[in-house]
């Protein structure tokens, strides 16, 4: 069976979503987030022939999909309703993607031999 980057990332996203459905806590979210990014980086290394910056962009695109799921499913108290407003969501998404980009760089720097093609 031939798998593609998209297939692998769809599978990883489904796994992360399943973990969060079991219990939506900060610990579960951070574990799912870090695991998803690390696994996505490995999938990009194995499946994509593009240079590093394009692999990073592909991973960040999927991190955005993960974040969109989190925002839609996160149980928020009523007084935090403003966090689901479109302009706040887009600002938070930008912040999360910036943090994820830094995390990708950090993981790559710490594990050079694992991520080099």
C-alpha positions as CSV (number, residue, x, y, z in Angstrom):
1,X,0.0,0.0,0.0
2,X,1.4,3.4,-1.0
3,X,1.0,6.1,1.5
4,X,1.5,9.8,0.8
5,X,2.4,12.7,3.0
6,X,-1.3,13.7,3.0
7,X,-2.4,10.3,4.0
8,X,0.1,10.1,6.9
9,X,-0.8,13.6,8.1
10,X,-4.5,12.8,7.9
11,X,-3.8,9.7,10.1
12,X,-1.7,11.7,12.5
13,X,-4.4,14.4,12.8
14,X,-7.1,11.8,13.4
15,X,-4.9,10.2,16.2
16,X,-4.3,13.6,17.8
17,X,-8.1,14.3,17.7
18,X,-8.8,10.9,19.3
19,X,-6.4,11.7,22.1
20,X,-8.1,15.0,22.8
21,X,-11.6,13.4,22.7
22,X,-10.5,11.3,25.7
23,X,-9.9,14.3,27.8
24,X,-9.4,17.9,26.8
25,X,-6.8,19.1,29.3
26,X,-3.8,21.4,29.0
27,X,-1.6,18.3,29.4
28,X,-3.4,16.3,26.7
29,X,-3.3,19.3,24.4
30,X,0.4,20.0,24.8
31,X,1.2,16.3,24.4
32,X,-0.9,15.9,21.3
33,X,0.5,19.1,19.8
34,X,4.1,18.2,20.4
35,X,3.6,14.6,19.2
36,X,1.8,15.8,16.1
37,X,4.5,18.2,15.1
38,X,7.3,15.7,15.7
39,X,5.5,13.0,13.8
40,X,4.6,15.4,11.0
41,X,8.3,16.4,10.7
42,X,9.3,12.7,10.4
43,X,6.6,12.1,7.7
44,X,7.8,15.2,5.8
45,X,11.4,13.8,5.9
46,X,10.2,10.4,4.6
47,X,7.6,11.5,2.0
48,X,8.6,14.9,0.6
49,X,11.4,15.5,-1.8
50,X,11.2,19.3,-1.4
51,X,13.8,21.4,0.3
52,X,13.6,22.1,4.1
53,X,11.6,25.4,4.0
54,X,9.0,23.7,1.8
55,X,8.8,20.8,4.2
56,X,8.4,23.2,7.1
57,X,5.6,25.0,5.3
58,X,3.8,21.8,4.6
59,X,4.0,20.8,8.3
60,X,2.8,24.2,9.4
61,X,-0.2,23.9,7.1
62,X,-1.2,20.7,8.9
63,X,-0.4,22.3,12.3
64,X,-3.0,25.0,11.3
65,X,-5.5,22.2,10.6
66,X,-4.8,20.7,14.0
67,X,-5.3,24.2,15.7
68,X,-8.5,24.7,13.8
69,X,-9.8,21.5,15.3
70,X,-8.7,22.5,18.8
71,X,-10.4,25.9,18.6
72,X,-13.6,24.3,17.5
73,X,-13.6,21.6,20.2
74,X,-12.0,23.4,23.2
75,X,-14.5,23.7,26.0
76,X,-14.4,27.3,27.1
77,X,-16.3,29.0,30.0
78,X,-18.9,31.4,28.9
79,X,-16.9,34.5,29.9
80,X,-14.2,33.5,27.3
81,X,-16.7,33.7,24.4
82,X,-14.5,36.4,22.8
83,X,-11.8,33.8,22.1
84,X,-14.0,32.3,19.4
85,X,-14.6,35.6,17.6
86,X,-13.2,35.4,14.1
87,X,-10.6,38.1,14.4
88,X,-9.4,36.7,17.8
89,X,-9.2,33.2,16.3
90,X,-7.1,34.4,13.4
91,X,-4.7,36.2,15.7
92,X,-4.4,33.2,18.0
93,X,-3.8,31.0,15.0
94,X,-1.0,33.2,13.8
95,X,0.6,33.1,17.3
96,X,0.3,29.3,17.4
97,X,1.8,28.9,14.0
98,X,4.7,31.2,15.0
99,X,5.3,29.1,18.1
100,X,5.1,25.9,16.0
101,X,7.6,27.3,13.5
102,X,10.0,27.9,16.4
103,X,9.3,24.5,17.8
104,X,10.1,22.9,14.4
105,X,13.4,24.8,14.2
106,X,14.2,23.7,17.8
107,X,13.3,20.1,17.2
108,X,15.3,20.1,14.0
109,X,18.4,21.6,15.7
110,X,18.3,19.2,18.5
111,X,17.8,16.1,16.3
112,X,19.8,16.9,13.2
113,X,20.7,13.3,12.4
114,X,17.1,12.2,12.8
115,X,15.7,14.8,10.4
116,X,18.4,15.0,7.7
117,X,17.4,13.3,4.5
